[in-house]
Amino acid sequence: MLYALLFLVVGIIIGWNWQQPPWARELQERVVGTVRSFTNKTKENR
């Protein structure tokens, strides 16, 4: 368990300091857009 947390922390530090490649930015925008559309639909239905 501690080993997994160590790798998680190292990955967060590395990912925080390096730039995202263009394909990763596009994928992130798609995922965030999809999640936002779902949350907006649920808010409208209330």
N, CA, C and O atoms as a GROMACS GRO file, in nm:
protein
  184
    1MET      N    1   0.083  -0.119   0.000
    1MET     CA    2   0.000   0.000   0.000
    1MET      C    3   0.087   0.125   0.000
    1MET      O    4   0.063   0.218  -0.076
    2LEU      N    5   0.186   0.126   0.084
    2LEU     CA    6   0.276   0.241   0.091
    2LEU      C    7   0.353   0.258  -0.040
    2LEU      O    8   0.382   0.370  -0.083
    3TYR      N    9   0.386   0.147  -0.103
    3TYR     CA   10   0.457   0.147  -0.230
    3TYR      C   11   0.370   0.214  -0.338
    3TYR      O   12   0.420   0.292  -0.419
    4ALA      N   13   0.242   0.182  -0.340
    4ALA     CA   14   0.149   0.242  -0.437
    4ALA      C   15   0.134   0.392  -0.412
    4ALA      O   16   0.129   0.470  -0.507
    5LEU      N   17   0.126   0.432  -0.288
    5LEU     CA   18   0.115   0.575  -0.256
    5LEU      C   19   0.241   0.651  -0.298
    5LEU      O   20   0.232   0.764  -0.345
    6LEU      N   21   0.356   0.588  -0.282
    6LEU     CA   22   0.482   0.650  -0.324
    6LEU      C   23   0.480   0.676  -0.474
    6LEU      O   24   0.516   0.784  -0.519
    7PHE      N   25   0.439   0.575  -0.552
    7PHE     CA   26   0.434   0.592  -0.696
    7PHE      C   27   0.329   0.694  -0.736
    7PHE      O   28   0.348   0.767  -0.834
    8LEU      N   29   0.220   0.701  -0.664
    8LEU     CA   30   0.117   0.801  -0.692
    8LEU      C   31   0.172   0.942  -0.671
    8LEU      O   32   0.150   1.030  -0.754
    9VAL      N   33   0.242   0.963  -0.562
    9VAL     CA   34   0.300   1.095  -0.533
    9VAL      C   35   0.404   1.131  -0.638
    9VAL      O   36   0.407   1.245  -0.686
   10VAL      N   37   0.490   1.038  -0.674
   10VAL     CA   38   0.592   1.064  -0.775
   10VAL      C   39   0.526   1.097  -0.909
   10VAL      O   40   0.569   1.188  -0.979
   11GLY      N   41   0.422   1.025  -0.944
   11GLY     CA   42   0.350   1.051  -1.069
   11GLY      C   43   0.283   1.186  -1.070
   11GLY      O   44   0.283   1.254  -1.173
   12ILE      N   45   0.228   1.226  -0.958
   12ILE     CA   46   0.165   1.359  -0.950
   12ILE      C   47   0.270   1.468  -0.967
   12ILE      O   48   0.246   1.566  -1.038
   13ILE      N   49   0.384   1.452  -0.904
   13ILE     CA   50   0.490   1.553  -0.914
   13ILE      C   51   0.541   1.563  -1.058
   13ILE      O   52   0.559   1.672  -1.110
   14ILE      N   53   0.565   1.449  -1.120
   14ILE     CA   54   0.614   1.449  -1.258
   14ILE      C   55   0.508   1.507  -1.352
   14ILE      O   56   0.539   1.590  -1.437
   15GLY      N   57   0.386   1.463  -1.337
   15GLY     CA   58   0.278   1.511  -1.423
   15GLY      C   59   0.248   1.659  -1.404
   15GLY      O   60   0.206   1.726  -1.498
   16TRP      N   61   0.270   1.709  -1.286
   16TRP     CA   62   0.243   1.850  -1.257
   16TRP      C   63   0.346   1.939  -1.327
   16TRP      O   64   0.311   2.048  -1.373
   17ASN      N   65   0.470   1.894  -1.336
   17ASN     CA   66   0.578   1.978  -1.388
   17ASN      C   67   0.601   1.964  -1.538
   17ASN      O   68   0.664   2.052  -1.598
   18TRP      N   69   0.555   1.858  -1.601
   18TRP     CA   70   0.575   1.840  -1.744
   18TRP      C   71   0.452   1.885  -1.820
   18TRP      O   72   0.340   1.873  -1.770
   19GLN      N   73   0.474   1.935  -1.940
   19GLN     CA   74   0.361   1.976  -2.022
   19GLN      C   75   0.290   1.854  -2.080
   19GLN      O   76   0.351   1.749  -2.101
   20GLN      N   77   0.161   1.870  -2.103
   20GLN     CA   78   0.085   1.763  -2.164
   20GLN      C   79   0.110   1.762  -2.314
   20GLN      O   80   0.120   1.868  -2.376
   21PRO      N   81   0.120   1.643  -2.374
   21PRO     CA   82   0.126   1.638  -2.520
   21PRO      C   83  -0.010   1.677  -2.578
   21PRO      O   84  -0.112   1.669  -2.509
   22PRO      N   85  -0.013   1.720  -2.704
   22PRO     CA   86  -0.140   1.767  -2.764
   22PRO      C   87  -0.252   1.663  -2.759
   22PRO      O   88  -0.368   1.698  -2.738
   23TRP      N   89  -0.219   1.535  -2.780
   23TRP     CA   90  -0.324   1.433  -2.779
   23TRP      C   91  -0.384   1.418  -2.640
   23TRP      O   92  -0.502   1.386  -2.627
   24ALA      N   93  -0.304   1.439  -2.536
   24ALA     CA   94  -0.355   1.427  -2.400
   24ALA      C   95  -0.446   1.544  -2.366
   24ALA      O   96  -0.545   1.528  -2.296
   25ARG      N   97  -0.412   1.663  -2.417
   25ARG     CA   98  -0.498   1.780  -2.395
   25ARG      C   99  -0.633   1.761  -2.462
   25ARG      O  100  -0.736   1.792  -2.404
   26GLU      N  101  -0.631   1.710  -2.586
   26GLU     CA  102  -0.755   1.688  -2.659
   26GLU      C  103  -0.842   1.584  -2.588
   26GLU      O  104  -0.964   1.600  -2.577
   27LEU      N  105  -0.779   1.477  -2.540
   27LEU     CA  106  -0.853   1.373  -2.468
   27LEU      C  107  -0.912   1.430  -2.339
   27LEU      O  108  -1.026   1.400  -2.305
   28GLN      N  109  -0.835   1.510  -2.268
   28GLN     CA  110  -0.884   1.570  -2.144
   28GLN      C  111  -1.001   1.663  -2.172
   28GLN      O  112  -1.099   1.663  -2.097
   29GLU      N  113  -0.993   1.743  -2.278
   29GLU     CA  114  -1.103   1.834  -2.312
   29GLU      C  115  -1.229   1.755  -2.345
   29GLU      O  116  -1.339   1.795  -2.306
   30ARG      N  117  -1.214   1.644  -2.416
   30ARG     CA  118  -1.330   1.561  -2.450
   30ARG      C  119  -1.395   1.502  -2.325
   30ARG      O  120  -1.517   1.505  -2.310
   31VAL      N  121  -1.313   1.449  -2.236
   31VAL     CA  122  -1.366   1.387  -2.114
   31VAL      C  123  -1.432   1.493  -2.026
   31VAL      O  124  -1.541   1.470  -1.974
   32VAL      N  125  -1.367   1.607  -2.009
   32VAL     CA  126  -1.424   1.713  -1.925
   32VAL      C  127  -1.554   1.764  -1.986
   32VAL      O  128  -1.651   1.788  -1.914
   33GLY      N  129  -1.558   1.780  -2.118
   33GLY     CA  130  -1.680   1.824  -2.185
   33GLY      C  131  -1.794   1.725  -2.167
   33GLY      O  132  -1.908   1.765  -2.146
   34THR      N  133  -1.764   1.596  -2.176
   34THR     CA  134  -1.865   1.494  -2.157
   34THR      C  135  -1.919   1.496  -2.016
   34THR      O  136  -2.041   1.490  -1.996
   35VAL      N  137  -1.830   1.506  -1.918
   35VAL     CA  138  -1.874   1.509  -1.778
   35VAL      C  139  -1.957   1.634  -1.751
   35VAL      O  140  -2.058   1.627  -1.682
   36ARG      N  141  -1.915   1.746  -1.806
   36ARG     CA  142  -1.991   1.871  -1.786
   36ARG      C  143  -2.129   1.862  -1.849
   36ARG      O  144  -2.226   1.911  -1.792
   37SER      N  145  -2.139   1.799  -1.965
   37SER     CA  146  -2.270   1.787  -2.028
   37SER      C  147  -2.362   1.699  -1.945
   37SER      O  148  -2.482   1.726  -1.935
   38PHE      N  149  -2.308   1.594  -1.886
   38PHE     CA  150  -2.390   1.508  -1.799
   38PHE      C  151  -2.434   1.582  -1.674
   38PHE      O  152  -2.549   1.570  -1.632
   39THR      N  153  -2.343   1.660  -1.615
   39THR     CA  154  -2.380   1.732  -1.494
   39THR      C  155  -2.480   1.843  -1.523
   39THR      O  156  -2.568   1.870  -1.441
   40ASN      N  157  -2.469   1.906  -1.640
   40ASN     CA  158  -2.565   2.010  -1.676
   40ASN      C  159  -2.703   1.950  -1.699
   40ASN      O  160  -2.804   2.012  -1.664
   41LYS      N  161  -2.709   1.831  -1.758
   41LYS     CA  162  -2.838   1.766  -1.781
   41LYS      C  163  -2.905   1.729  -1.650
   41LYS      O  164  -3.026   1.742  -1.636
   42THR      N  165  -2.827   1.684  -1.553
   42THR     CA  166  -2.886   1.646  -1.424
   42THR      C  167  -2.933   1.769  -1.348
   42THR      O  168  -3.033   1.763  -1.277
   43LYS      N  169  -2.860   1.881  -1.362
   43LYS     CA  170  -2.902   2.004  -1.294
   43LYS      C  171  -3.030   2.060  -1.356
   43LYS      O  172  -3.113   2.116  -1.285
   44GLU      N  173  -3.047   2.044  -1.488
   44GLU     CA  174  -3.166   2.095  -1.555
   44GLU      C  175  -3.290   2.013  -1.520
   44GLU      O  176  -3.402   2.065  -1.522
   45ASN      N  177  -3.269   1.886  -1.489
   45ASN     CA  178  -3.382   1.798  -1.459
   45ASN      C  179  -3.436   1.817  -1.318
   45ASN      O  180  -3.540   1.760  -1.285
   46ARG      N  181  -3.370   1.894  -1.236
   46ARG     CA  182  -3.415   1.911  -1.097
   46ARG      C  183  -3.524   2.010  -1.085
   46ARG      O  184  -3.572   2.036  -0.974
   0.00000   0.00000   0.00000
